[in-house]
Amino acid sequence: MYPIQLNVTNKQIVIIGGGKIAYRKLTQILKEDACSVMIISKKFLPEFFEIEHPNVKLLTKCYDKNDIKNAALVIAATDNSKVNDQIKKDAKAHQLVNHTSDQRQSDFFNMLEIEFEDIKICLRSNGNDCAKVKYISQVIQAYLTEVYKEDKHD
């Protein structure tokens, strides 16, 4: 994988799925300035309904290939690997797809981002060990907080 940062400003993003993974992906996307985010699922976690964002639209329905027709970025995050496979098959070559149930079919993986003052540190495991990345990020955050707290008191 080639590490990059993707500018999603003015990009249409479609997330298919309404569970924990889809919600986590949405909260990451909302930190950026996406043109529009459409989330499609038959069921949604209650947290989805608490989001008040002008560019977010929830559609309660089954996935259809026309749902991703205008998307620049597609996240296949259903609990059904066959549906996720179909989403990947339906995507055009110019569309980036994150297939959350089969990393071999993903065009990209998300990175965990640590923000500390005016710097950002990104960690990734290529989709292999998210728990380890989370743990290491907590260690780094604790270290930075402690070191910079000491520097401010000198």
N, C-alpha and C positions, 0 to 999 in steps of 0.2 A: 504494500500500500504506500502511496505517495502522500505525505502529510501536507495538507493545505487548509486554508481557512476559506470558507465559501461565503460570498456576499449574497444574502437572500433578499436584499432590498429590492422591492418591486417584482419579486418572484411569486408565482402561485405555487402553493404547497398543498398536497393532499395527503392526509393520514387516514389509512383505513384500519379501523380498530378503535375500540372504546374502553380498553383496559388499562392496567398499570403502565405497560410499556408505552402505549400510545400517549398516555397522559404525561409521562416523563419527557417524551420527545416534544410534545406540544409546549411544555413549560420551558424547555431549552430554546425552542424556536421563538417564543414570545419575547425573549430577551433581545432579539434582533428586530429589524424593521421589515418584516415580510409584507408583501403586497396583500396577500390573502391566504388564509389557512382554512381549508375545508376538512372536517373530520366526518368520516362516514362509518356508521356502525349500526347494528340492530339494537345494541344495548350500550349504555355509557355508564361509567362510574359516576357517582353523584358529584365528584369534584369538577367534572367537565361543566356542569351547569352553574358552578360558582364563578366561572371565568367571565368577566365582562370586558371584552375587547372588541373594538369595532371591526377588526379584520378577521374574526373567527366566526365560522359558521358550522353548526352541527346539523348533520342530516341523518335522520333515523331511517335507515334502509339497508338493503343488501348491496354489496359492491356490484358495479356494472362497469365495463371497460370504458364507457364514455365519461365516467367520473374523473379519470386521469388525463383526459384528452388535452387539456390546456396546462397541465402541471409541469413545472420545471423540476420539482423535487417530489418524489413519491415515497411514502413510508408505509410498508406493508407490515402491519402490527396486529393482525388478527390472531385468534387462538386456533386457527385452522390452517395448517401448512399448505393444504391444497389451494385454498383461496389466495394465500400469499404467493404460491407458485404461479397462479393464474395472473395475478397482478404484475409480476415480473415479466411474464410472457406478453401481456398486453402493452407494456411500456414500449415506447419508441426508443431508438438508439440515443437520441439527444436528451432523454429524461434520466435523471439519476434516481436509482431506487435503492432504498435500504430495506432489505428482506430480513426481518428480525428473527425468523425461524430457520434460516439457512444462510450462514455467512458467505458461503461460496457463490450465492446468487446476488450478493450485495455489491453495489457500486461504491459504497462508502460505509464507514462506521463513525459513530459519534465519539468525540473525545470528552473526557471529563475536564472541565475548565476550572482552575483556581484563580480567583481574582484577589490580588493583594495590592492595595493602594493603586499605583498606576501601571502595574504589570499583570500579565496573564500567563499562567503556566498550564499547558495542555498535556494530559496523560491519556494513553490509549493502550489497549491490549489486543488490538485487531479482532475484537469481538470474542476473545477467548476467556478472560478472567476479570469480569467487571468488579467482583468483590475485592480482588487484590488491588485494583486501581483505586477503588474507593478508600480502602485502608491506607494506601500510600499517600493519597491526597490529604487525608486527615493528619497523617504524620507531618507532611510538608507544611500544612496550614498551621499546625501547632508550633512547629519549629520557627516559621517566619514570624508568627505572633510573638513568641518568646524572645527571639533575637532582636526584633525591631523595638519591642517594649524596653529591652535593656539599653539599646542605642539611644532611645529618647530620654532616658533618665541619666545619661552620662553628662 
